[in-house]
Amino acid sequence: MAQTYSDMLQSIKASIKQVSLDDLNARIEGGEELTLVDVREKDEWRQGHIPDAVHVPRGFLEMQAASRLPKKDATIVTYCAGGVRSAFAAKVLQDLGYTKVESANPGFNDWKDRGFPTTKPFAFTDEQLNRYSRHLLLPEVGEKGQAKLLQGRVLLLGAGGLGSPAALYLAAAGVGTLGVIDGDVVDESNLQRQVLHGRSQVGKSKVQSGAARIADLNPDVTVIPFEERLTSENIDRIFDQDWDVIVDGLDNFPTRYLVNDASVWKDIPVVHGSIFRFDGQVTTFWPKQGPCYRCLYPEPPPAHLAPSCAEAGVLGVLPGVIGTIQATEAIKILLGQGEPLVGRLLQYDSLQMKVRTFKLPKDPECVVCGEKPTITEYIDYEGFCAA
């Protein structure tokens, strides 16, 4: 005789381990390492869920289990609204080889009624759900990651060759606050590579030009403008604004050393990029996790060995490549995903189309981030480099 739905459900529940809501809450409060899997639909999840739960709708469980739940020996507790979908989900996970699976019974509705801890995800508008739909499909981003981006704060040092692509892609990705510092104006010679600006902006402030372009690209992004050069006199005021990441698009050694020292003291990661003719490089200086800029370049080279783009020239597309990599690094840091270029230097040769990565050791005798630092306050870097 064919099984009824009721017979099937009873059979499923008999083949899995179930946990009561009281026991589940006690285990969470006791600090037990659990992976909670919410198998409800997106609209249910947005109305509230158990803190730190992983959201995998029941209809996508078989397809997404391997990527969302990589540890098959982890203790997993599935839950839904009432305890039915979670039971079927637990059975599926068991069949997929997960060895410690339980199903919460009854479910989230009762959990909420009993006053156990709940949280709500970031409240996206319908327009945001549409705008970031391709991000939301990525398990490594999803709604939780996109909320981090929208709440993220990135400071862009320069709105020129490197700052232009970085600003555009960070804004497009939905990084909620972008600080932009640049004391220059748009020149016609900039347009060969500084794609943030156009002919109509020639002669205008790069910061204001960039802010207008970003506003047109994504209204979710707030631009904090700094129409000034970065100096030892204003760096504290600018850096002390809770930045998560700094994207360094500078083109001179004095300011790079100033940025390095301030970022080490303030514990802010800096995604560094530089370009020269047909070559570029990117690395991430993250205080306490890897070397700093001074570990790589203890002293600035003589001026004749470090000509600017205005003196040596640069392939127009090169800063687009390097600046985009910098934006990628910043987004990874905001999301807490992947492996940033900490302790690694990526070099790009556009003529040979080669990418190489080198390890960067931390210098224990570094004068700023070493064991016994000797530089503990800002100095006159213009004079330092001139000497």
C-alpha positions, 0 to 999 in steps of 0.5 A, a space after each residue: 500500500 502506498 505511503 501517505 504524506 503523514 506516513 512519510 513524515 512520521 518515517 522521516 522523523 523516526 529516522 532523524 534526531 530531534 531537539 526541543 527548543 528548550 534544549 537547543 536554547 540551553 545548548 546555545 547559551 552553554 556555548 556549544 559549537 552548533 551550525 544552525 541552518 534556517 531552511 525557510 524561504 527568504 521572506 520568512 528569513 527577513 522577518 527574523 531568525 535565530 542569531 548566527 544561523 545560516 540561511 539555506 532555503 529548503 528548495 536549494 539545500 541539495 544544491 548549496 549544501 556543499 558550499 554553505 556547509 563544508 564540514 560534514 562532521 559539524 553538529 548541524 541543527 536545522 529549523 523552519 517555521 514549525 518543524 516539518 521542513 526542517 525534518 525533511 532537510 535533516 534527512 537530506 543532509 544525512 543522506 548527503 553524508 553529514 554525520 551529526 544532524 538534528 532537527 529543531 521541533 517545533 520551529 521558529 514560530 514557537 522559538 520567537 513566542 517563547 522569547 528566545 533570542 532572535 534577530 532581523 537581517 538588514 532591511 533592504 528596499 525592493 530597489 536594493 534587492 534588484 540592484 544587488 541581486 547578483 551579489 545576493 546569489 553568491 553564498 559568500 556575499 548574500 544578504 548578510 554580506 551585502 549589508 556589510 558592504 552597505 554599512 562599510 566605510 572606505 577611504 580613497 586616497 586620490 581620485 586619479 588613475 587608481 582612485 577612479 576605477 576603485 571608486 566606481 567599482 566600490 560604489 557599484 558594489 554598494 559600499 555605503 560610505 566612500 571618503 575621497 581625498 584629493 586637492 587637484 582639479 581635472 585636467 584634460 591630460 587626466 582623461 586618458 586614464 582617470 575614468 571617474 571624470 569627463 570632458 565636462 569636468 575639466 577644471 573642476 575639483 576631482 573630488 566634486 567631479 567624482 562625487 557627482 559620478 558616484 551619485 549618478 552610479 549608485 544613490 545608496 553611496 554617501 561620499 565624504 569629500 576632502 578637497 585637500 592634500 593629505 598632510 601631517 596636520 590633517 591626517 588625524 582629522 581625516 583618518 579618525 572617522 571609523 574607516 574600515 579600509 583605506 585604498 591608497 592611490 597616491 603617487 608620491 613617496 612622502 605621503 605614502 610614508 605618512 599614510 603608512 605610519 598613521 595606519 599602523 598607529 590607528 590599526 587600519 588596513 591599507 590596500 596599496 597600489 602603484 603604477 609605472 609605464 606598463 607595470 603595476 603592483 598591489 599589496 595590502 598592509 594590515 597592521 599586526 597581521 603582516 608587514 607595513 610599507 616601511 618593511 618593504 621600503 625602509 627609505 624612499 629612493 632618490 627622486 630621479 629613480 622614482 619619476 611620476 606618471 607625468 614624467 615617465 608616462 603610463 599606459 591608460 588602461 593599466 590603472 584600471 587593472 590595478 585600481 580594480 584589484 584594489 577595489 576587490 581587496 577592499 571588498 574582500 576585507 569588508 566581507 571577511 572573505 578570501 585571502 587578502 594580499 597581506 604579506 604578498 606583493 602582486 606584480 602585473 606586467 601588461 606587455 608580457 601579460 604576466 602576473 607574479 606574486 612575491 612574499 613580503 616578510 615583516 621586518 622585526 626591526 622596522 622603525 614603525 611596526 617593529 618590536 622596538 619602533 623608533 618613529 612614534 610621531 609624524 615627521 616632515 616627510 617632504 623634507 625627509 624625502 628631499 634629503 
